[in-house]
Amino acid sequence: MKINSTLLLLLTLRLLPGCQQTKPIDDPQILKTVLRNYFDGIKNRDIKKLNEVTTKDFVLFEDGKVWSNDSLINSLSSLTSFKGDWKFDNMKVNVDNSSGDIIYYDHGDFILNDTIKMSLNWIESATFRKIDGKWKMNFLHSTEKK
């Protein structure tokens, strides 16, 4: 009987780690929403909105420059008017419980100072972190698509 008890104990210990519940990954849609909210903040020149959806150490790499939310809004402030509309395609999202990333194509249509119309295309990637239970973007890299 001692052999059976020892064997049962060893089997139980061996199988126990496999019975542990793993935390499900977060919904990728959450990261897409954070990204869209960021671009809504740009569209409305809303620094408060930008800061709500980004980490304190957020960095944007675009056009060979390093930007913060403040420098981005300051550059838009030089325009009399700014209208922008972004469309994201081919979004690929990776997410776990504390970090995530999105790679995607971005198409933007703009009207600057009520007269200048332009359309641009980019290849972009963004990284995200979960801070105090809330997803925030901590890095955005944008390269103009050739």
N, C-alpha and C positions, 0 to 999 in steps of 0.2 A: 504494500500500500504506500510505503514511503516513496517508491520510485514514481508512482502515479501522481502523487502530490507535488513532487519536485518537477516532473514533466509538465504538469498543469501550470505551476507557477512560472516556469520558463516560457511556456507558450503565451501566457497572459502578458508577461513583461515584453515579449517580442511583438505582440499584436497591439499593445496599448498605444504606441506612438501613431499607428495608422488610424486609430479611432478618434484622435483629436480633431476637433472641428477647425477648419481653416477659415479665416475671415474672407468673405467674398470681396472681389475687387470692386472699386467704385464704378459707377456708371460713366462711360466715356462721354455721354451727353453733357455731363456737368462741366467738363473741361471746355467743350465747344461753347457752352453758354458763357463761361468766363471770358473766353476769347472774343465772342461777339459783344459782350458788355464793354470790353476794353475799346473796341473800335467804335462803339456807340459813344463812349467818353471822348474819343478823338473827334468824332463827327460834331458833337455838341460843345467842344472845347471845355469840357467839364473835368477839371483837375481832381475834384472830390471823387468823381466816379472812377477815374483812372487809379487813384490811390486806394480806393476800396477793393479793387480787383487785382492789385499787384502787391508783392512783398515790399518791405521797406528798402531792400537792396536791389529792386528791379532795375534791369538794364535792357536797353533796346539798341541793337546794332543795325544801323541802316545807312546806306549811301556812304560807307567808309567812315562813319562817325559813331561815337558812343553817346547815346541819349538817355536822359531820365524823363520822367513824366513832366517835370518842371520845364526842362529845356524844350521838350516837344510842344507844350502849350505856349511857351514864349515864342517859338518860331511861328506858330499859327496866329499869334496875336498881331504879327506884323501885317497880316492880310485884313483888308477892309471887310471882306466876307469870305466864307469858306463853306462849300457844300461838298460832301463826300459820300460815296456809296460803295461798299465793298461786297464782293461775292467770293466765297471760298469754295474751292473744288478739290476733289481727290484727297479729302482729309483722312489721314491715318492716325489713329489715336492709340497710345499705349498708356495704361494706367494701372497702378496697384493701390495700396492703401495709403501711401504717403507722398507719392510723386507720380508725375505723368508727363507726357509730351505729345505734341501734335506736329505733323508735317503736312503741308498743304500748298496749293496754289492760291494766289490772291489776285483778283482783278478789281481795280478801282477806277471809278469815274468821278471826275472832280470839276467843279466850277469855282475859280478863284477870282476874287474881286469883281464878281458879277459878270465877267466878260471872258475870262480865259478858261477854255474847256480843254480837258486832257484826260486820257485814259492810260493807265499803266498796269503792267502785270509783274508779279513778283513770285519768287519761290521763297517760302517762309517756314520757320520752325519756331515753336514756343515750348518752354518747359514750365512745369507747374509744381507747387508744393502744397501740401495740406498743412495749414497752420491753425492750431486751436479748433480743429474740426471743420475748417472752411478752406476751400480751394482758392489759391491765388497764383497768378502768373508771376514768375520770377525772372524770365528771360525771353526775349523775342528777337529773332534774327531774320532780317529781310534783305533779299538780294533781287535786284531787278532782273526779270526774265528776259533773255535775249531771243 
